[in-house]
Amino acid sequence: MAAPCASAAQASERPAATAGAAKAIFLEHPKVADWTERYPTRTIVATAFFDRKRGTWQVSVFAGEAGQIAQGRVHRLGRVVEALVGPEVAWPLARGTGIGGLINRPLVWLSFCLFFLIGLADLRRPLSVRNADLLAVLSFSVYLLLFNAGHVFASAVAAAVSLAYLIARCAWIGWTNRTSPRAPALPVWLLVAATVLLVGFRVGLNTERSDVIDVGYAGVIGADRLRDGETPYGNFPVRDTGTRCGPENETGEIADWIQKNGRCETANPLGDTYGPVNYDAYLPGLWVFGWSGKWDNLPAVHFTTLLFDLLALLGLAAVGYRFGGAQLAAVLAFAWAANPFTQYVSSSNTNDAIMPAFLIWGFWAASSHSGRGALTALAAWTKLAALVVAPLWATYPNARNVRALTVFGAVFSAVSVVCFLPLILDAQPIDAFRVFYERTFEIQFDRQSPFSLWDWGTYHARGLPDLEWLQRILQLVLVAAAVAVAFVPRRKTPLQLAALTAALLLAFEFVLTHWSGLYVAWFLPFAMLALVAGVELGGVVRAPAAEGRAASVLAGRA
């Protein structure tokens, strides 16, 4: 699907003097005609009205139960100046606009990919499985290329292929405890120097050449509500409050409205869909930089993004040092810094590094049942996706260790209570939790999106399969797998914990209705541990005894 642009507009030989002429011209536009051919002609209905301010006809096309299937503008002289079809109508991201700013430029993106491969690949064996795994991690670049070009359905297929490969690889490693041989590593000093340079470049990209999308903006709004002593859920700024306090944008929409707290704020009505810890994470940035109430540069969001990006990198370095010394610490820190998708998160200023940062440090504390419980809870109540690994982490390293399960459960519960104190202390706590469930779990369950394989049936278009039935089956399989891997294998090495964590997060993403390349950061740390550091984590390709001792201790063998 081509992105709409002025260069694609077709000039008509006749002016659009009437609504009927405007509709005819719009329906004849090649892009619109190509999409409407997917529907029976008898179901297609078009409407048009003249927008005097713009001097164009606003045309909408409907097709039976599919609803609106196309929308655009036709100049009174007969030229189509905008044509949106299918998912482009409701989803600006489907129009090829992209997010992330400068990171999307081919030179910048490919430079990250090249650094990632040179620093981690087995250059002596180009056809090794390790190199194939690294290419699979980078293969999400194909998805992003298609996504940024507006080819929504093709990009979803590309992402599904990459996810499926990595699910299979990580699940196999987790089940067998077998891993690829250690590859020759670059000198520690060189990896450290490259990481420092990359971190500096990443900070520059974030502070100078990035934007804050609605996800990051939601973080500072929620933090503001918590600072004021109220629950974020149901209290986000909305539109059409009755009193506007800002100008219209280029599309005629008004973003700034007086809210019920009496302040002028930029609306973000669907931002309260994350766990409470997500909003807690933005409090330090809010305390330092404040918030104007508007969707402006939002320095508090940039601060939070950079903070958790650094915490994730340092966490991987700590994990690497614990299991394999300075060499592995340098390798894992470099893997985070050089991966283009972690920078994609940073350049988009989303919250997608917060949850994995908590899980990385939880892995570092894997030998502590209370440490795992606390950090799993923080991760889960940041993004609900982390709940899928909770059974696995609760039973590590030995599923028959009742004491470990008890300690994990007690600490997980205690930390959860602290996380939900704003709701517990609300004047009407039962109602507060009801709103929380509706704004988080329920919205996610009912969410529609064209950015995966599963929701295409809503378009009722020929050539697009309705795979919702398969999604439901796979979701049930995921739930069963999340429970099963908690007990099988009964005893797990750190490698198996990392690989199965990656496999579960990958599988969770695979069955999501709404998927984004930003979510690569969720599983990336554990995929790197499984695919790159497997020897040091207790895989069957053994490291020297001195290096393997730490892994044995954390596996419960000491």
Secondary structure by P-SEA (a helix, b strand, c coil): ccccccccbbbbccccccaaaaaaaaaacaaaaaaacccccccbbbbbbbcccccccbbbbbcccccccccccccccccccccccccccccccccccccccccccaaaaaaaaaaaaaacccccccccaaaaaaaaaacaaaaaaaaaacaaaaaaaaaaaaaaaaaaaaaaaaaccccccccccccaaaaaaaaaaaaaaaaaaaacbbbbcaaaaaaaaaaaaaaacccccccccccccccccccccccccccccccccccccccccccccccaaaaaaaaaaaaaccccccccccaaaaaaaaaaaaaaaaaaaaaaaacccaaaaaaaaaaaaacaaaaaaaaaccccaaaaaaaaaaaaacccaaaaaaaaaaaaaaccccccaaaaaaacccccaaaaaaaaaaaaaaaaaaaaccccccccaaaaaaaaaaacaaaaaaccccccccccccccccccccaaaaaaaaaaaaaaaaaaaacccccccaaaaaaaaaaaaaaaaaaccccccccccccaaaaaaacccccccccccccccccaaaaaaaaccc
